[in-house]
Amino acid sequence: MEVRKVLINGALGQMGKTVARTILEGDGSMFPAVGIDLMKGDFPGKLFSSAQEVDAPFDVAIDFSRPEACMAVLDLCVERQKPLVTGTTGLTEQQRQRLLEASLVIPVFYARNMSLGVNLQLALVEAATRILGDSFDPEIVETHHKLKVDAPSGTALMLAEEIQKAREGESKLSFGRHETNRRREPSEIGIHSLRGGNMVGEHAVYFLGTDEEIIITHRAESKKVFAQGALKAAAFLLQQAPGMYDMGNIVHL
């Protein structure tokens, strides 16, 4: 059996460590051969402090880092003609455009959430929006650990985008309401972020109607669910031609 060498960008972060551990607990078809991280620490393969320093071979890269570091490993993957899986959130429009341009020459898998459960939640939210229509007001509440940098989460924005696509007419996002002393407008989609403790991640979408409410919630108890999704994506990309891929390509709902 051929063992595929995996590069992990953000190797010593919480997600990077989880990806490496999940690989080592797997069937032996992959090995965390290369890591990139500014920190020093234990890593099963060779550890480098930047993408520019990597001089070891790899077959596929998995990135859970920050936007600037994601772009650096993207350049490395293009240079080496290797697939990239990224779950980094907070990318700018320009950075997302760079992913799209890179997908012309290498396979790129971009998902702001790698969980099967979250992708089911997206489908349920889309269906609920279509069925309930304008008679229910949608609000999104996301909760994460106190170390998470970006707010709102990438997943909360994905959920809002599903509502926007399914609604008739234009919708606008409202990020909290402490600066706007006015009534809620029918076109609003409210997004609220909570940070604290070690909560891995929870996303609740409220559909608030007259005398009734519907709540569609996903709660991640461990980061392993995201690592498993990333590894499934990596195995998928190793069989693909250049292009842009996401969870819709491997999760059929």
C-alpha positions as CSV (number, residue, x, y, z in Angstrom):
1,M,0.0,0.0,0.0
2,E,1.3,3.4,-1.0
3,V,1.6,5.8,2.0
4,R,0.7,9.3,1.1
5,K,2.9,12.1,2.6
6,V,0.7,14.9,4.1
7,L,1.9,18.4,4.7
8,I,0.1,20.1,7.6
9,N,0.2,23.9,7.7
10,G,-0.4,25.2,11.2
11,A,1.0,21.9,12.4
12,L,1.2,22.8,16.1
13,G,-2.1,24.6,16.4
14,Q,-5.1,22.9,17.8
15,M,-6.4,21.7,14.5
16,G,-3.0,20.8,13.1
17,K,-2.3,18.6,16.1
18,T,-5.7,17.0,15.7
19,V,-5.1,16.3,12.0
20,A,-1.7,14.7,12.7
21,R,-3.2,12.6,15.5
22,T,-6.1,11.5,13.4
23,I,-3.7,10.4,10.6
24,L,-1.6,8.4,13.0
25,E,-4.8,6.7,14.3
26,G,-5.9,5.8,10.8
27,D,-5.3,2.9,8.5
28,G,-1.7,3.8,7.6
29,S,-2.5,5.1,4.1
30,M,-1.3,8.6,5.1
31,F,1.6,9.9,7.2
32,P,2.1,13.5,8.6
33,A,5.5,13.9,6.9
34,V,5.8,17.7,6.8
35,G,4.7,20.4,9.2
36,I,4.8,24.1,9.0
37,D,4.5,26.2,12.2
38,L,6.2,29.3,13.7
39,M,6.2,27.5,17.1
40,K,8.6,24.8,18.1
41,G,7.4,21.4,19.4
42,D,6.9,17.7,18.7
43,F,5.8,16.6,15.3
44,P,5.9,13.1,13.7
45,G,7.6,14.4,10.5
46,K,9.9,17.2,9.5
47,L,8.9,20.6,10.9
48,F,9.6,23.9,9.2
49,S,8.9,27.5,10.4
50,S,7.7,28.7,7.0
51,A,6.4,27.4,3.6
52,Q,9.5,28.9,1.9
53,E,11.8,26.7,4.0
54,V,10.1,23.4,3.0
55,D,12.6,21.1,1.3
56,A,10.9,17.8,1.9
57,P,8.5,15.9,-0.4
58,F,4.8,15.8,0.2
59,D,1.7,14.5,-1.8
60,V,-1.0,16.8,-0.4
61,A,-1.3,19.7,1.9
62,I,-3.9,20.4,4.6
63,D,-4.1,23.9,5.9
64,F,-5.7,25.1,9.1
65,S,-3.9,28.4,9.8
66,R,-4.4,32.1,9.2
67,P,-5.1,33.8,5.9
68,E,-1.5,35.0,5.3
69,A,-0.1,31.5,6.1
70,C,-2.7,29.9,3.9
71,M,-1.5,32.0,0.9
72,A,2.1,31.0,1.5
73,V,1.3,27.3,1.4
74,L,-0.9,27.9,-1.6
75,D,2.1,29.3,-3.4
76,L,4.2,26.3,-2.4
77,C,1.5,23.8,-3.6
78,V,1.3,25.6,-7.0
79,E,5.1,25.5,-7.2
80,R,5.2,21.8,-6.4
81,Q,2.0,21.0,-8.4
82,K,0.4,19.4,-5.3
83,P,-3.3,19.5,-4.1
84,L,-4.3,21.8,-1.2
85,V,-7.1,21.3,1.3
86,T,-7.8,24.4,3.3
87,G,-10.3,25.1,6.1
88,T,-8.8,28.5,7.1
89,T,-11.5,31.1,7.7
90,G,-11.4,34.8,7.5
91,L,-10.1,34.9,3.9
92,T,-10.5,38.2,2.0
93,E,-12.2,38.3,-1.4
94,Q,-8.8,38.8,-2.9
95,Q,-7.4,35.7,-1.1
96,R,-10.4,33.6,-2.2
97,Q,-9.7,34.8,-5.7
98,R,-6.1,33.5,-5.4
99,L,-7.5,30.1,-4.5
100,L,-9.7,30.2,-7.5
101,E,-6.8,31.1,-9.8
102,A,-4.6,28.4,-8.3
103,S,-7.4,25.8,-9.0
104,L,-6.7,26.3,-12.7
105,V,-3.4,24.4,-12.2
106,I,-3.9,22.3,-9.0
107,P,-6.8,20.7,-7.2
108,V,-8.0,23.0,-4.4
109,F,-10.5,22.0,-1.7
110,Y,-11.9,25.0,0.2
111,A,-14.5,24.6,3.0
112,R,-15.1,26.9,5.9
113,N,-16.3,23.8,7.8
114,M,-15.3,20.2,7.2
115,S,-18.0,18.6,9.3
116,L,-20.6,16.3,7.8
117,G,-23.1,17.4,10.4
118,V,-22.6,21.1,9.5
119,N,-23.1,20.4,5.9
120,L,-26.4,18.6,6.7
121,Q,-27.3,21.6,8.8
122,L,-26.7,23.8,5.7
123,A,-29.2,21.7,3.7
124,L,-31.8,21.8,6.5
125,V,-31.5,25.6,6.8
126,E,-31.9,26.1,3.1
127,A,-35.0,23.9,3.1
128,A,-36.5,25.6,6.2
129,T,-36.0,29.0,4.6
130,R,-37.8,28.0,1.4
131,I,-40.7,26.4,3.3
132,L,-41.2,29.1,6.0
133,G,-40.7,32.1,3.7
134,D,-41.0,35.6,5.1
135,S,-43.3,34.6,7.9
136,F,-40.3,33.7,10.1
137,D,-37.3,35.8,11.1
138,P,-33.9,34.1,10.8
139,E,-31.2,34.7,13.5
140,I,-27.8,32.9,13.8
141,V,-26.0,32.5,17.1
142,E,-22.5,30.9,17.0
143,T,-20.4,30.0,20.1
144,H,-16.7,29.2,20.1
145,H,-13.7,29.0,22.5
146,K,-12.0,32.1,23.7
147,L,-9.0,31.7,21.5
148,K,-10.8,31.9,18.2
149,V,-9.8,35.0,16.3
150,D,-12.3,35.6,13.6
151,A,-15.9,36.6,14.3
152,P,-18.4,35.8,13.1
153,S,-17.2,32.3,12.2
154,G,-16.9,31.2,8.7
155,T,-19.7,28.6,9.3
156,A,-22.1,31.3,10.5
157,L,-21.5,33.2,7.2
158,M,-22.1,30.0,5.3
159,L,-25.4,29.5,7.0
160,A,-26.3,33.2,6.3
161,E,-25.4,32.7,2.6
162,E,-27.8,29.6,2.4
163,I,-30.6,31.7,3.8
164,Q,-29.9,34.5,1.4
165,K,-29.8,32.2,-1.6
166,A,-33.2,30.6,-0.6
167,R,-35.0,33.8,0.2
168,E,-36.9,35.9,-2.3
169,G,-35.6,39.4,-2.6
170,E,-32.4,40.9,-1.1
171,S,-31.4,40.2,2.5
172,K,-28.8,42.0,4.6
173,L,-26.7,40.8,7.4
174,S,-26.9,42.4,10.8
175,F,-24.0,41.8,13.2
176,G,-25.4,42.5,16.6
177,R,-27.6,45.5,17.2
178,H,-25.9,47.5,20.0
179,E,-25.3,50.5,17.6
180,T,-28.7,50.6,15.9
181,N,-31.6,51.7,18.0
182,R,-34.3,50.7,15.6
183,R,-36.7,47.8,15.0
184,R,-35.7,44.7,13.2
185,E,-36.3,44.9,9.5
186,P,-37.9,42.0,7.6
187,S,-34.9,41.7,5.3
188,E,-32.4,41.2,8.1
189,I,-30.4,38.0,9.0
190,G,-29.0,38.5,12.4
191,I,-25.6,37.0,13.3
192,H,-24.3,37.0,16.9
193,S,-21.0,35.7,18.2
194,L,-20.2,34.3,21.7
195,R,-16.6,33.6,22.8
196,G,-15.4,31.9,26.0
197,G,-14.1,28.7,27.6
198,N,-13.1,25.8,25.5
199,M,-16.3,25.3,23.4
200,V,-15.2,23.7,20.1
201,G,-18.1,25.1,18.2
202,E,-21.9,25.5,18.2
203,H,-24.1,27.0,15.5
204,A,-27.8,27.6,16.1
205,V,-30.1,29.0,13.4
206,Y,-33.4,30.4,14.8
207,F,-36.5,30.8,12.7
208,L,-38.7,33.0,14.9
209,G,-42.3,33.2,13.9
210,T,-45.6,34.2,15.5
211,D,-46.2,32.0,18.5
212,E,-43.7,29.4,17.4
213,E,-40.0,29.0,16.7
214,I,-37.7,26.4,15.0
215,I,-34.1,26.0,16.0
216,I,-31.6,24.0,13.8
217,T,-28.5,23.4,15.9
218,H,-25.1,21.7,15.3
219,R,-22.7,21.2,18.2
220,A,-19.1,19.9,17.7
221,E,-17.9,18.1,20.8
222,S,-14.4,17.5,19.3
223,K,-12.1,19.0,16.6
224,K,-11.7,15.4,15.4
225,V,-14.9,15.7,13.2
226,F,-13.2,18.5,11.3
227,A,-9.9,16.6,10.9
228,Q,-11.8,13.5,9.6
229,G,-13.5,15.7,7.0
230,A,-10.2,17.3,5.9
231,L,-8.6,13.8,5.5
232,K,-11.5,12.6,3.5
233,A,-11.1,15.7,1.3
234,A,-7.4,15.1,0.9
235,A,-8.0,11.5,-0.2
236,F,-10.6,12.8,-2.7
237,L,-8.2,15.5,-4.1
238,L,-5.5,13.0,-4.7
239,Q,-7.7,11.5,-7.4
240,Q,-8.8,14.7,-9.0
241,A,-7.8,17.0,-11.8
242,P,-7.1,20.7,-11.2
243,G,-10.3,22.5,-10.1
244,M,-12.1,24.1,-7.1
245,Y,-13.8,21.6,-4.9
246,D,-15.9,21.8,-1.6
247,M,-17.9,19.5,0.7
248,G,-20.6,19.3,-1.9
249,N,-18.3,17.1,-4.0
250,I,-17.9,14.4,-1.3
251,V,-21.1,14.8,0.8
252,H,-24.2,14.1,-1.2
253,L,-27.3,15.4,0.7
